[in-house]
Amino acid sequence: MTMDLIITGLHNETDRIRVFDLSTADGSPLPDYEAGAHLTFDLGDKGTRSYSLIDWAQDAAGAAYRIAVQREDGGTGGSRAMHALTVGTKIAATPPKNDFGVEDHTGPAVLLGGGIGITPLISMATTLQRTGRPFALHYAGRSRDVMGFLEPLSQDFSDQLTCHPDDETPLDLTALMATLTLDTHLYICGPKGMIDAARNAASAASLPDAQVHLELFSTPQAEDGDTAFEVEVASTGEVYVIPPGKSIIDVLEENGLDLMYDCQRGDCGICQTDVVSGTPDHRDVVLSDAEKASGDVMQICVSRAKSARLVLDL
C-alpha cells in the first residue's frame, strides 16, 4: 500500500542535507505517526529508500510531513535522486511505519544520534518534552558545519542537548555510559560503527540489552571482497545464488518467495530467519554478540555468508 505525496517545500540545512516538506497530492489529511516512524519512498530504478519523519516542538500537528535526506555521493544513487526532486514533484511512499518508537518506561531516556541519525531522535525528544518525561539528547558529528539542525535543537532542547563535534569535544562513550542509571532506556541512531561501539559501552556499563534501542540511518553498502554464495530453502530444497551487490531478500523475492521484512538496514529484526546449517556473515545491529556467535539466526536483509552455502528455515 502506498500513498501519493507532493513536495510542498525544500530547503538546504547543510551542503549535503536537504529538508523536504510533504503533503498528500489530493489534499487529504496525512496519516498520524508516532516518534521514530519513517516513510519508505519508491524511487523507481533506484529502488526504495526510508527516511525518518521529523516532528519539531513548534510544528503544527498534521500540517505536513518533514524528512531530511543527506546526499551520499559515493552511494547507490537513492539520495542523489531525492536531491534532484523539486517543489511540486509527486512521489509515492508507504504510510508511516515505526520500528524505533519510544518505549513506555518510567526511567529516563538518553537519545544518542550520529550524523543524519539525529532525525528520528528529534521527534523522540519532542514527544518526551511534550509528555514531561526526563531525557538527555547527545548529538555527535565530524564538525559543526556538517551537523544539521544545531540552531533549532539548541532552541527547543537547550537544557537537554549536548553536542559532540569530533574536532572540538569528541563523544566519550565510556564516560557517557557511566552516567546512566540502570533504569535508563538508551536510543541510538547513526552509522554502524557508532552503534556497535555504543552498544558495547552500554553492555560494559551493565545496561540491560532490552533497554538499548537501535536504528541505522543508512543501508549497509557492499564490502570489498564480497563473493557469491548459495542459499538453500529448507522447506523446498531449492537453491539460489546470492551475488555481490544483492541481498538474500532481493534474490528470493525475484524468484517468487513471499518474505516478511521492513527496514532492509538490519535494525528492525522483522526478517530474522533461523539458520539450519552454514555460517552467516552478520552485518546487522539487532543481534547480540552471543547471538551472532551462535550462528542460529540471521537478518537476511543485510547479512551474507562465510560458508559456501546457507540452509535457511524458510
N, C-alpha and C positions, 0 to 999 in steps of 0.2 A: 504494500500500500504506500503510495506516495501522494504528496500534495504539491500544487504548483505555487511557487513563491515568486515574488518580483523584488528586485533590488531597488530600494527607495532612497538609499543614502550610502555614500562611501567617503571615508577619509583615511589618510595615512597616519598611523600612530608613530611609526618609525620608518626608516628607509625600507625595511623589509616586512613590516606588519601593516596590513590593511584591514580596517574595520568596516563591516557590512551591516546595514540595516535592511531588514526583510519584512515584507507583509505578504498576505495572501494575494494572488493575482486577481481574484474575483472580489476582493474587499470583505470577505467573510472573516469572522473572528479567528484569531490564531489559537490553536490548542494550548492549554495550560501546560506548564512544566515545573519541575522542582529542581533545586540547585544541584548541579553536577550533570544535568541532561545534555545531550548532544543531538545535532541533526546530521544525517548522512545524505550527501548530495550525489546525484548521478551526473558524472562528468563525461559521459559518452565513452570515447575510446581511451580516456584516461582513467576509467574505472569509477569507483566511488571513493569519497573522502568524508571523514567525520570531523565536525568542529563543535566545540563546546559552546553552549548558549551563555551569554554574559548578562547578568542582572545587576544593575547598579542601584544603590540605595535611592538615588534621586529619580530613577526611571519611573514612568507611569506604567503600572502593571498591564501587560497585554497590548501595549501600543505598537510594539514591533519586536521582532527577534533581532538580536545582535550577536554577531560572531566576529572573531578575529582570525585572519589567515596569515601565517608567516611564510613568505616566499622562500622555498628551498631550491636554490639554483642547481644544486647537484642531485636533486631528487628525480622522481619518475615523471614529473610534469603536472601533477594534480594541482599543486599550489600555484604554479605559474598560470595554469588555465583559469583558476579562480581570480587571480590578479588581473587577468585580461578582460574580465567582465565589467560592464558599465551600468550606470543607473538606468533603470527601465528594462534590464535583461530579465527574462523569466528563466527559472531554474527549478528542477524537480528535486524534492527532498522527502525523506521519510518524516513522519511526525516525531516529536521528541522521544528519545529513549534515554534511560538512565541506568547505568551500571556502576555509578560512582556517587550515590547520594549521601546526604548527611544522615548518619545513623541516629536512632533515638536512644541517647545516652545522657546520663546526668553529669558525667565528668566533663572537664574542659576539652576543647578541641584545639589541636595545633595543625595549621594548614601550611604546607611546605611546597612552594612552586619553584620550578626551574625553567627559565626562559619563557616561551609561549605557554608552558604548562600552568602559568598563573591564571589562565582564563576561567576554568571551572571553579577555581578557588575564590574568584571574585564573587561569583554567585553564592558560594557557600558562606563567605564572610558576610554578605548582605543578609542572608537568611538568619545566620547566628546573631547578627546585630539586631535585626528586627524582633527576634524572639527573646532577646535579653540573655542569651547563653554565653558563657565565657569562652573566649578563643584568642589565639595569637596567630598572626599571619607572617610567615617568613618567605621572602622573595629573593632568589639567587639568580645571578646572570653574569655575563662576562664583564660588562661595564654599563654604566647608567644610560649611555646613548643608545644601547640596543635593548634596554629593558622598557617595554611599553607600559603605559598606564601609571607611571610613577606619580604624576600630579593628582589625578583623581583618587588613587589609592591613599595618598597622604591626606587628602581632604576628608575622605569618608572613614578611614580607619587609622587615624593618626595615633591613637592610643594603643592599637594592637599591632601595627606594622613595623617590621624590621627588615631593612634591605641589606643584601649581601653581595655587592658587586665584587667580582674576583680581583679587580685592580685596586680596591680600597680595603674592604673588610670581608675577606672570603668566608664562606659558610664553614663553620666548625661543627660538624655533625656530632662529634663526641660530646662537645660542650652543650649543644642544644639538647641532645637526648638526656643528658644528666639533669636537666631542669624539669623533665616530665614526671608527673605523678603517675602512679600505677593505674589510675582510673582515666587517664588521658586517652583520647582517640586521635590518632595521627593520620592525616590525609596528605598524600604525596602525589604530585603530578609533575612530570618533567621527562628528561631523557633517561634511557635505561640505566646508564652508568650511575646517575644520581640516585635513581630509585633503588638500585641494588645496594649502593653504599649506605643510604639512609635506612633501608630495611635491616641491614646488618648492624648498624649502630643502635637501632631501636631494640633489636634482639639482645645485643650486648648489655643494654640498659634494663633488660628484663621486662620490657613492654610486651604484653601478650600479643601473639600473632593476630588474634581475632580483632584487635584494636588498631591494626595497621591497614589502611585502605589505600589502594594504588590505582593510578591510571597513567599510561604512557600518552605523550602528546603527539606521537607520530608513529607511523607504521615502520617496523624494523626493516632495514634495507638488506639486500643480499650481501653476503660476506665473501671476501676473497677466498678462493679455494672451494666454494660450494660445488658439489658434484651431484649428478643424478642418483636417485635411489628408488627402490621399489616399495610399494605399499600393497599388501595383500589384505583384502577384506575377509575377515574370518568367517562371516556368515555365508559367503558365496564362493570363496576361493579365488575370486577374480583378482588379478594383479595389474597394477598401474604404475607407470614410470613417472616420478616427480622430477622434472628437470630443474636446473638452477633458474631462479627468477620466477618460479611458480610455487604456490603453496600446495599442501595436501588438499586443502579445501578447493582451490582453483581446479585441480585436475579431477578430483572426484565429482565435483559439480558438472564439469564439462562432459563427464561420462554418465550423467543422469542420476547420481545419488542425491538424495534429499537429506541435507545436513542442517543441524542447528548451530548457529553462530551469530555473533553480533559485531564486536569491535574490530576484529581482524588485526589487532595490535598485540594480542597476548596479555591483556589485562583484565578481561571480564570473566573468564573461566567458563563461558557458556559452551564452547566447543570441546571441552575436556573429554578425552577418549581413553579408554583402557588399552594398554599395550599387552598383547598376548605374548609376543616374542620380538626380539630385536632391541637395539639400543637407541633411544631418542637423543637428539641434539637439542636440548631445551633452550629456547630463546624468549621465553615469556617472563613476566614478572608476577605471575599468580602463585606458582608452586614454591613451597619452601625448599631449602637446600636438601632436607631429608627426603622430601617427595621426589625431587629431581634425581637424587642418588639411587632411589629405589627403582626408578625406571618403569613403574607400574602404570603411570598415566602420563598424558602429554596434551598440550594445547596445539591442535592440528592447524590452526590459522597461521602460526609463525614458526613453530619448531620443525626441525628436519631430522635426519637420521645419521648416526655414526656407523651403523651397520649397513650392509648392502640391501637388507630388506627389513621392513617393519610389518608385523602382522597385527592389525588393529581390530578391536572388538566393535565392528560396525556391521 
